[in-house]
Amino acid sequence: MKKILVSLFVMSALHMSAQKTINIFNYTSLNLINFLGAGDQSSPNCYPLITGGHHPVPVPPMGAVSYNGYYNSHLQNPPIDRWDVILSLNNGSVQPATSPVLMALGSATDWMFNKFLVEDPNGTPLPYSGETIGTSGCNLPIITHLQKSVARPYPFSDAFWFVSAGQTYFVIQ
C-alpha cells in the first residue's frame, strides 16, 4: 500500500493537474444529503474509486457548494472530511481530506455519480427521496435527468447532472 501511495504522490507532483470541480445547487426547500463518487473511467473497474459525503447542503439562499477536489474538501460548507479510497478489489483505505494522496488521485479520476437523498428541514428522510444520478458504475449509461412523475413521486421536481467547460454540475429543484 505504501508503495502505491508514494507512486500516486509522485504522479501528482509530475502531472500537477487538478481534479475537476463539482458544483452542487440545491433549489428545493429540503436538506440535500450527498454521497459523491469518482473514479478512473478509463480503467476496467474504475479504480481508483473514491467516495465521500453525507453532510447536508443547506436550503436556499445558501444552497450551493463547490468541491475543487477531495484534498481540503473539509474547508467547504458542508465539509467532507474523509474519503473512502479503493485502489483495487482488496486494497482500500480511508483518507482524511488533508491527505496528499488525494491530490494524486484527483489527477487520475473524475466525478462519476451522486447517490443522494433529501429530507425535510427537521432532518426526517422523505419517501422516494433517495436516488443516484450520473453513472453508478464503470461503463454504465449516464443518468442526466430525474423528473418527478406518478411512477416516481420524488419530493423534488427535477434533478440534473451535466458537465460543462470541464466542470460537473448537480442541480436539484
trRosetta pair geometry for C-beta under 8 A, 3 or more apart (Angstrom, degrees):
i j d omega theta_ij theta_ji phi_ij phi_ji
1 4 5.8 -57 -153 36 34 110
1 5 6.3 31 153 -17 68 108
1 87 7.9 154 -128 29 78 150
1 91 6.5 180 -96 -156 91 103
1 93 7.0 98 -160 -43 136 134
2 5 5.7 -58 -147 39 32 110
2 6 6.2 31 156 -18 68 106
3 6 5.9 -54 -146 37 29 109
3 7 6.3 31 153 -19 63 107
4 7 5.6 -56 -149 37 30 113
4 8 6.3 31 153 -20 65 105
4 87 5.8 68 156 -171 152 162
4 91 7.3 67 22 167 168 143
5 8 5.6 -52 -147 35 32 112
5 9 6.4 33 153 -20 64 104
5 101 5.2 -50 -148 -104 97 119
6 9 5.7 -54 -149 35 32 112
6 10 6.4 31 153 -17 66 106
7 10 5.8 -56 -147 39 30 110
7 11 6.2 35 152 -23 65 106
8 11 5.5 -51 -146 34 32 115
8 12 6.5 35 153 -21 64 103
8 101 5.8 49 95 -148 133 75
8 104 3.6 124 155 123 84 148
8 105 6.3 9 -174 -56 134 70
8 108 7.4 -82 -139 -3 97 143
9 12 5.7 -52 -153 32 32 113
9 13 6.6 30 151 -18 64 105
9 100 5.5 45 -120 127 112 112
9 101 6.4 -63 -66 -95 91 53
9 103 7.4 59 -126 68 66 103
9 104 5.1 -100 -82 -46 32 138
10 13 5.7 -54 -148 36 34 112
10 14 6.3 30 154 -17 66 107
10 104 7.8 37 39 -109 37 133
11 14 5.9 -60 -149 39 29 108
11 15 6.1 11 161 -6 67 114
11 104 5.4 88 68 -152 95 108
11 107 7.0 -163 128 78 96 129
11 108 7.1 31 123 -55 140 119
12 15 6.2 -65 -137 45 26 98
12 16 7.4 88 164 -73 56 37
12 100 7.6 -173 68 168 152 85
12 103 4.7 99 -174 117 155 92
12 104 3.4 -108 -37 -92 119 67
12 105 7.9 -26 -72 -1 122 38
12 106 7.4 64 -120 49 118 87
12 107 5.5 160 -114 12 72 131
13 16 7.0 14 -172 -62 27 79
13 104 8.0 -28 -14 -88 66 96
15 107 4.9 131 94 175 139 154
16 107 7.8 85 59 -93 8 144
17 107 4.6 110 72 -130 86 106
18 68 6.9 -20 166 165 130 97
18 69 6.1 -106 -177 -51 89 136
18 106 6.1 -27 -167 135 50 128
18 107 7.0 -56 -100 -81 9 81
19 38 7.6 29 -158 -179 130 163
19 68 7.1 126 76 152 89 53
19 69 3.7 120 51 -107 121 98
19 70 6.9 59 19 1 165 76
19 105 7.8 7 -71 106 129 64
19 106 3.0 -94 -37 -168 113 95
19 107 6.6 -103 -62 -58 67 38
19 109 6.7 -4 -120 72 113 80
19 110 7.4 173 -156 -103 83 50
20 110 5.7 28 25 -133 124 89
20 111 6.5 -100 82 -1 109 100
20 166 5.6 -141 -125 162 116 80
20 167 6.0 -175 179 -107 100 46
20 168 6.3 92 123 -9 121 93
21 66 5.6 3 -176 -176 116 105
21 67 6.7 164 -152 83 65 46
21 68 5.0 -26 -99 -109 92 57
21 69 7.7 -61 -90 -37 55 61
21 167 4.6 -17 69 -130 96 103
21 168 7.1 -164 99 34 50 71
22 36 6.7 151 79 -137 168 140
22 66 7.0 171 86 -151 45 58
22 67 5.2 1 54 53 93 95
22 111 4.8 116 -75 -83 121 156
22 167 7.3 169 -91 -175 27 77
22 168 4.5 -22 -109 75 77 107
22 169 7.6 171 -160 -82 59 24
22 170 6.8 19 180 -1 102 104
23 64 7.2 -7 -176 -167 86 100
23 65 7.8 176 -152 92 47 42
23 66 4.8 -15 -104 -102 72 92
23 167 6.1 39 -9 157 109 121
23 168 7.1 175 22 90 68 52
23 169 5.0 -18 66 -110 100 72
23 170 7.3 180 89 30 52 64
24 32 7.4 -173 163 115 121 143
24 34 6.4 -59 -126 -68 159 154
24 57 5.8 -126 121 -90 125 159
24 64 6.6 164 89 -151 59 52
24 65 5.1 -4 56 58 105 83
24 66 7.3 -179 19 -81 69 41
24 67 7.9 31 -5 -2 108 94
24 114 7.6 135 -106 -112 116 154
24 169 7.9 164 -82 -160 34 50
24 170 4.9 -7 -113 66 74 104
24 171 7.9 176 -157 -78 42 41
25 63 6.5 70 -170 120 54 91
25 64 5.0 -5 -107 -104 67 93
25 169 7.3 -1 5 -168 107 95
25 170 7.2 178 28 93 66 56
25 171 4.6 -2 62 -115 110 77
25 172 7.2 179 92 29 64 60
26 30 7.6 -120 -174 74 116 69
26 32 4.3 -146 -103 -4 131 139
26 57 4.6 157 -21 108 137 118
26 58 7.2 172 66 86 140 35
26 59 6.4 -102 122 -115 120 40
26 60 6.9 -156 99 -45 77 73
26 63 3.6 -113 71 -176 89 113
26 64 7.0 -156 23 -67 72 46
26 172 5.7 -5 -120 62 59 103
27 60 6.1 33 -127 -45 49 129
27 63 6.4 159 -72 100 36 145
27 171 6.9 15 2 -174 113 88
27 172 6.6 -176 35 92 73 52
27 173 4.0 -9 78 -104 116 85
28 32 7.0 120 44 -58 117 104
28 59 6.8 -88 92 -125 60 91
28 63 7.7 171 41 -152 56 156
28 118 6.5 -19 89 -138 158 146
28 155 7.9 83 -165 121 145 86
28 156 5.1 -70 -87 -113 141 103
28 172 5.8 -39 -18 124 114 99
28 173 6.2 168 -60 -147 75 27
29 59 5.5 35 -150 -145 37 139
29 60 7.9 -61 -91 32 53 91
29 121 7.1 -51 153 -50 81 110
30 59 6.7 135 49 -91 18 108
30 118 4.1 45 131 179 140 117
30 119 6.4 152 -175 66 98 29
30 120 6.4 -66 -126 -104 86 32
30 121 7.1 -122 -125 -53 40 64
30 126 7.2 -63 -135 -4 139 139
30 129 7.8 -146 173 -139 153 125
30 155 6.4 97 -67 119 157 120
30 156 6.8 -106 31 -72 138 98
31 56 4.1 -27 -174 -150 110 134
31 57 7.4 148 -167 60 59 51
31 58 7.3 -33 -118 -119 76 35
31 59 6.7 -72 -76 -45 51 89
31 118 6.5 149 76 -159 51 64
31 119 4.8 -22 61 62 107 86
31 120 7.4 20 14 95 95 16
31 121 6.4 131 -31 -108 96 39
31 123 6.7 7 25 -95 156 51
32 56 6.2 122 62 -156 44 69
32 57 4.3 -21 68 48 107 102
32 63 7.4 88 11 -157 125 101
32 116 6.2 -10 -172 -171 87 127
32 118 5.6 -27 -99 -102 58 82
32 172 6.1 149 -107 52 136 145
33 53 7.4 117 168 143 67 109
33 54 6.1 1 -171 -152 101 41
33 55 7.3 -180 -133 87 72 12
33 56 5.4 -43 -80 -89 72 68
33 57 7.9 -167 -75 8 25 74
33 116 6.2 154 82 -158 56 71
33 117 5.1 -9 58 61 108 81
33 118 7.2 179 16 -91 79 28
33 119 6.7 40 -16 -3 116 107
34 53 4.4 -111 106 -160 75 138
34 54 7.4 -97 72 -39 50 20
34 55 7.6 -22 44 56 85 57
34 57 6.6 48 -16 -23 113 111
34 114 5.4 -48 -148 -156 97 107
34 115 8.0 112 -168 66 50 47
34 116 5.1 -24 -106 -101 56 100
34 170 7.7 118 -116 92 127 158
35 51 6.6 15 171 -176 87 105
35 52 7.5 -158 -153 112 59 16
35 53 4.2 -163 -107 59 36 131
35 54 6.2 40 -84 -60 83 68
35 114 7.0 130 65 -164 51 54
35 115 4.3 -33 70 68 111 92
35 116 6.7 -173 21 -78 73 47
36 51 6.8 173 89 -148 51 57
36 52 6.1 -17 58 66 91 63
36 53 4.9 128 6 -56 77 123
36 67 7.4 -128 2 40 176 155
36 80 7.5 -54 32 -94 122 159
36 111 6.8 -53 -171 -136 108 99
36 113 7.4 164 -155 90 45 53
36 114 5.6 -20 -101 -104 65 75
37 49 6.9 -9 -168 -173 101 91
37 50 7.0 156 -153 85 52 52
37 51 4.6 -13 -101 -99 81 89
37 111 7.6 107 87 -158 46 58
37 112 5.0 -52 107 64 92 103
37 113 4.6 6 52 55 111 90
37 114 7.5 -167 19 -77 77 32
37 115 7.0 46 -13 -6 115 99
37 134 7.6 177 61 90 96 146
38 49 7.5 165 87 -154 46 48
38 50 4.9 -12 61 60 93 99
38 51 7.7 176 22 -76 62 48
38 70 7.8 -132 39 -52 140 111
38 109 4.5 94 141 148 106 122
38 110 6.0 -152 -156 103 101 20
38 111 4.9 -54 -97 -98 99 38
38 112 5.5 153 -117 1 34 87
39 43 7.7 -108 159 49 99 106
39 46 3.5 34 144 170 147 103
39 47 6.9 -38 -157 -75 107 16
39 48 6.6 -154 -137 98 68 45
39 49 4.3 -10 -98 -105 113 69
39 50 6.9 175 -75 18 59 68
39 109 5.4 -78 -154 -140 9 108
39 110 7.6 -37 64 52 39 56
39 112 5.3 5 24 -31 91 142
39 138 6.8 -85 106 -80 147 94
40 43 4.5 49 103 4 111 111
40 46 6.0 156 61 -163 54 46
40 47 6.4 -23 42 91 109 31
40 48 6.0 72 -7 35 109 58
40 108 5.4 -34 -80 153 119 86
40 109 5.3 -83 -57 -96 66 68
40 110 7.8 93 -103 12 39 75
41 46 5.8 1 -94 -113 48 89
41 110 6.7 -51 1 50 109 106
41 112 6.8 149 -65 -97 111 111
41 135 7.7 63 -109 75 130 148
41 138 6.2 173 -132 -134 66 78
41 139 7.4 147 -165 -54 89 58
43 46 6.0 158 71 -87 93 13
43 47 5.4 -85 107 53 148 66
43 138 7.6 -73 84 -133 67 143
44 138 7.1 84 152 141 32 153
45 49 7.7 -75 132 -37 84 121
45 88 7.9 83 73 -138 140 56
45 89 7.5 -27 146 -64 171 81
45 138 5.8 -168 -159 2 24 160
46 49 5.3 63 115 -80 99 102
46 112 7.0 29 -156 -79 140 159
46 137 7.3 -150 -9 -172 145 51
46 138 3.7 -150 -35 -77 108 113
47 86 6.4 -95 -118 116 93 85
47 87 5.9 75 -174 178 114 31
47 88 5.5 54 -152 -88 164 49
48 85 6.2 -10 -175 -168 120 88
48 86 6.5 158 -159 82 66 52
48 87 5.1 -25 -105 -109 96 55
48 105 5.5 -82 89 -134 149 106
48 108 6.3 67 30 102 109 125
48 109 6.1 -79 77 -64 91 124
49 85 7.7 150 80 -158 50 42
49 86 4.4 -9 59 59 97 107
49 109 7.9 142 -108 -123 28 135
50 70 6.1 -75 165 -73 149 147
50 83 5.2 2 -170 172 102 125
50 84 7.0 155 -155 80 49 54
50 85 5.4 -7 -105 -105 83 69
50 86 7.6 -162 -71 24 39 70
50 102 7.8 104 -134 -129 148 85
50 105 5.9 108 -56 152 139 139
50 109 6.0 108 13 119 117 174
51 83 6.9 150 72 -163 32 75
51 84 4.9 -14 61 57 87 105
52 70 7.0 106 25 -131 143 101
52 73 7.4 114 103 89 143 155
52 80 4.8 99 134 -176 120 126
52 82 6.3 -169 -126 98 124 50
52 83 4.1 -75 -43 -108 136 66
52 84 6.3 165 -68 11 77 72
53 80 5.8 -38 -93 -108 40 120
53 114 7.9 112 -82 -142 165 79
55 78 3.5 -164 120 153 124 139
55 79 6.3 67 4 59 170 52
55 80 6.8 -146 14 -78 118 62
56 78 6.2 129 69 -52 40 154
56 119 7.5 -79 -104 43 126 110
57 63 6.0 79 142 -156 99 66
57 64 7.4 47 -173 -87 121 10
57 65 5.6 -127 -120 1 109 118
57 78 6.1 -118 -84 5 52 112
58 62 4.7 11 83 89 130 105
58 63 5.7 -120 94 -87 64 61
58 78 7.7 142 -23 -44 78 99
59 62 7.6 59 79 56 40 75
59 63 5.4 -25 -176 -75 22 118
59 121 6.7 -38 -20 -98 141 101
60 63 4.2 -56 -66 5 56 123
65 76 5.5 94 -165 165 110 122
65 77 6.5 -144 -107 84 113 50
65 78 6.4 -63 -79 26 160 63
66 76 7.2 -145 71 -128 48 135
67 70 7.6 36 167 -79 122 34
67 73 5.2 16 -141 -124 113 106
67 76 5.9 -93 -92 -15 73 165
67 80 6.9 8 -109 18 140 128
68 72 8.0 -9 64 77 101 105
69 72 7.5 51 77 47 95 83
69 73 7.0 -130 97 -60 50 97
69 102 7.0 130 148 148 104 102
69 103 7.4 52 148 -111 149 51
69 106 4.2 8 -147 -122 123 140
70 73 5.5 -57 -160 -20 34 127
70 80 7.5 -81 -142 101 65 125
70 83 4.9 -9 -156 -47 128 157
70 95 7.7 54 147 90 133 121
70 97 6.6 -143 160 -131 69 71
70 102 4.0 -122 95 -166 114 122
70 105 6.6 -6 31 82 141 116
70 106 6.0 -151 22 -72 91 100
71 97 6.6 128 -148 177 27 65
71 98 7.3 69 -155 -127 72 23
71 99 7.3 -118 -108 68 82 55
71 100 7.4 37 -116 -117 128 32
71 102 4.2 162 -66 99 79 114
71 103 4.8 26 -50 -67 153 73
71 106 6.3 -73 -1 -32 104 139
72 75 5.0 -9 171 5 89 119
72 97 5.9 128 -79 152 10 103
72 98 6.8 63 -78 -97 59 59
73 76 5.8 -38 -168 15 57 115
73 79 6.7 124 130 -165 68 62
73 80 4.2 -21 127 60 126 98
73 81 7.5 -143 89 -72 86 26
73 83 7.6 85 34 -52 140 111
73 97 4.7 -125 47 -137 78 126
74 79 4.3 36 -151 -166 51 118
74 80 6.5 -105 -74 74 55 41
74 81 4.2 63 -102 -103 114 69
74 96 7.8 -14 -34 175 140 83
74 97 4.0 163 -20 60 101 153
74 98 7.1 -39 23 -43 132 83
75 79 6.9 96 0 -113 12 100
75 97 7.9 -168 -9 134 72 139
76 79 5.9 147 65 -99 63 51
76 80 7.3 8 54 10 113 80
79 97 7.5 -107 180 -15 98 165
80 83 7.0 55 145 -69 115 83
80 97 6.3 134 101 -84 69 128
81 96 6.6 -29 163 -152 74 76
81 97 5.2 -97 -149 -7 36 120
82 94 5.4 14 174 178 124 102
82 95 6.6 160 -158 81 72 40
82 96 5.5 -47 -100 -108 80 45
82 97 6.4 -98 -72 -33 31 76
83 94 7.3 161 81 -156 38 58
83 95 5.2 -19 61 62 89 92
83 97 6.9 103 -17 -85 96 64
83 102 6.3 109 35 -106 143 121
84 92 6.7 9 178 -179 87 117
84 93 7.9 178 -153 94 52 32
84 94 5.7 -33 -100 -101 61 72
85 92 6.3 168 91 -154 53 68
85 93 5.4 -13 61 62 100 75
85 94 7.3 157 16 -104 81 20
85 95 5.2 33 -12 -5 128 116
85 101 7.1 -35 -75 128 175 127
85 102 7.8 -130 -75 -89 133 76
85 105 6.6 -105 -129 -90 122 163
86 91 7.1 113 -164 85 57 61
86 92 4.2 -22 -103 -99 69 106
87 91 4.4 -55 65 109 100 113
87 92 6.8 -177 14 -86 71 47
87 93 8.0 16 -10 11 106 92
88 91 4.3 40 48 34 88 114
95 99 4.1 -90 -176 31 106 157
95 101 5.5 -117 -128 70 148 123
95 102 5.7 170 123 -55 140 100
96 99 5.3 127 60 -33 68 95
97 102 6.9 -22 -150 2 40 171
99 102 5.0 102 78 -10 88 99
100 103 5.4 -36 -164 19 57 116
100 104 7.2 53 145 -13 71 97
101 104 5.9 -57 -162 37 41 110
101 105 6.3 35 147 -16 72 109
102 105 5.4 -54 -141 41 37 111
102 106 6.2 51 154 -33 66 100
103 106 5.7 -49 -155 23 30 118
103 107 7.4 22 153 -14 59 99
104 107 6.3 -60 -162 32 35 104
104 108 6.8 13 150 -4 67 114
105 108 5.7 -71 -148 47 39 104
105 109 5.6 3 166 4 77 122
106 109 6.6 -73 -126 49 22 91
110 168 7.6 136 173 -42 90 129
111 134 7.0 -99 144 -134 88 146
111 168 4.3 -99 64 14 143 166
112 134 5.5 120 144 147 45 128
112 135 5.2 -75 -174 64 88 90
112 136 7.9 134 141 -94 106 15
113 132 5.7 0 -176 -172 127 99
113 133 6.7 157 -154 82 75 40
113 134 3.5 -169 -105 75 54 124
113 135 5.8 -117 -63 63 100 41
113 136 5.4 82 -99 -91 159 48
113 161 8.0 -14 -129 -136 49 159
114 132 7.2 168 85 -149 44 55
114 133 5.5 -9 58 58 90 89
114 134 5.8 108 9 -9 67 125
114 161 7.0 -173 22 -98 108 122
114 170 5.1 35 -1 -108 157 157
115 130 7.5 16 173 -172 79 94
115 131 7.7 -154 -148 104 53 33
115 132 4.6 -18 -103 -99 76 89
115 136 7.5 79 -76 -117 103 97
116 130 7.1 -172 99 -140 40 56
116 131 6.5 -14 62 62 77 71
116 132 7.7 140 16 -99 64 38
116 133 7.2 -19 17 16 110 102
116 159 7.8 -175 61 -144 135 152
116 170 7.8 141 -34 171 147 143
116 172 7.5 -125 111 -58 156 148
117 125 6.1 -9 153 -134 134 105
117 126 8.0 172 175 43 93 76
117 129 4.7 71 -164 120 83 98
117 130 4.1 -24 -91 -89 103 76
117 131 7.6 134 -89 13 57 59
118 125 8.0 122 91 -142 39 61
118 126 6.1 -19 94 32 85 119
118 129 4.5 -124 51 -163 73 114
118 155 5.7 -139 82 75 128 117
118 156 6.0 121 -11 -38 160 114
118 172 7.4 -174 -70 154 126 151
119 122 7.9 -105 145 70 101 55
119 123 5.6 18 132 -161 139 28
119 124 5.6 167 -170 77 100 32
119 125 4.8 -58 -100 -88 101 42
119 126 6.1 171 -121 -12 41 83
119 129 6.7 103 -70 150 50 164
120 123 7.2 -41 73 26 69 21
120 124 4.8 2 36 54 107 92
120 126 6.2 109 -38 -60 81 106
125 129 5.8 -160 -173 54 79 140
125 130 7.8 2 -163 -44 121 99
126 129 4.1 103 69 -52 85 132
126 155 4.5 11 120 -29 152 155
127 153 7.6 10 112 93 105 108
127 155 7.4 120 66 -45 60 109
128 152 6.8 153 -167 -173 127 60
128 153 5.2 124 38 79 172 72
128 154 5.3 -132 134 -96 110 41
128 155 6.6 144 81 -21 91 78
129 154 7.0 105 -106 -151 42 72
129 155 5.4 -12 -93 21 92 118
129 156 7.9 90 -134 -8 74 95
131 146 5.7 79 150 -122 158 165
131 154 7.1 -23 -31 -106 139 123
131 159 7.0 154 83 44 139 156
132 136 4.8 52 140 -85 149 115
132 143 7.0 98 108 46 75 142
133 143 5.2 -116 -137 98 55 105
133 144 7.5 85 -170 -122 98 15
133 146 6.0 -99 -86 -20 115 118
133 159 5.7 -129 -60 127 154 121
133 160 7.8 131 -177 150 149 9
133 161 4.4 169 147 -33 110 131
133 170 6.7 130 87 -130 130 105
134 142 6.3 -49 -173 -148 37 85
134 143 6.5 -7 33 55 19 80
134 161 4.8 -135 -69 -175 67 159
134 168 8.0 27 -108 -166 119 132
134 170 7.8 -46 -51 -88 107 110
135 138 7.8 82 136 -94 123 17
135 140 5.1 152 -166 73 96 89
135 141 6.9 -169 -115 101 94 26
135 142 4.8 -56 -62 -96 94 68
135 143 7.3 152 -81 12 43 72
136 140 6.0 -42 56 79 70 153
136 143 7.6 25 -22 6 95 118
137 140 4.4 72 65 -12 85 132
142 161 7.2 -136 174 99 101 122
143 146 7.0 40 157 -58 116 89
143 161 6.8 65 97 36 65 133
144 160 6.6 7 164 -156 71 67
144 161 5.2 -125 -133 65 50 81
144 162 6.0 57 -154 -75 108 79
145 158 7.0 -30 -162 -162 87 96
145 159 7.2 153 -155 82 41 57
145 160 5.7 -3 -102 -106 72 70
145 161 7.7 -139 -56 26 40 73
146 152 7.4 -116 -173 142 91 151
146 154 6.8 92 144 -49 113 159
146 158 6.9 149 83 -159 61 46
146 159 4.2 5 51 51 107 102
146 160 8.0 -143 26 -63 69 36
147 152 7.4 102 86 76 50 127
147 154 8.0 -165 145 25 20 132
147 157 7.2 -9 -150 160 66 58
147 158 5.3 -5 -107 -106 72 78
148 152 6.4 -139 -138 102 36 87
148 153 6.6 39 -159 -144 90 33
148 154 4.5 -116 -95 50 84 95
148 156 6.7 -164 -54 92 114 45
148 157 5.0 -75 8 -134 126 41
148 158 7.1 -88 -1 -57 85 50
149 152 5.0 52 46 43 86 83
149 153 7.5 -93 78 -69 39 47
150 153 6.9 4 -150 -66 26 89
154 157 7.5 -178 87 -76 112 13
154 159 7.8 -115 175 -12 165 111
156 159 6.3 65 104 -51 136 96
156 172 5.4 -26 -174 179 159 101
156 173 6.6 128 -177 87 103 27
157 173 5.7 -39 57 106 101 78
158 171 7.9 4 113 110 96 92
158 172 7.4 -178 97 -148 53 46
158 173 5.3 3 58 57 90 93
159 170 7.3 -4 -175 -172 95 83
159 171 7.0 171 -153 90 50 52
159 172 4.5 -6 -108 -105 89 81
159 173 7.7 175 -80 22 47 59
160 169 7.1 -1 109 112 99 100
160 170 7.2 170 86 -149 56 39
160 171 4.6 0 52 55 101 98
160 172 7.8 -167 22 -72 63 42
161 168 7.4 -8 -168 -174 81 97
161 169 7.2 169 -148 87 37 59
161 170 5.5 -2 -101 -102 75 75
162 168 7.6 171 93 -152 32 57
162 169 5.4 -11 63 57 76 102
163 166 7.3 3 179 -124 100 10
163 167 6.9 169 -153 83 66 33
163 168 5.2 -32 -97 -97 80 64
163 169 7.3 171 -90 13 28 78
164 167 6.3 -26 70 60 64 82
164 169 6.5 2 19 -7 103 123
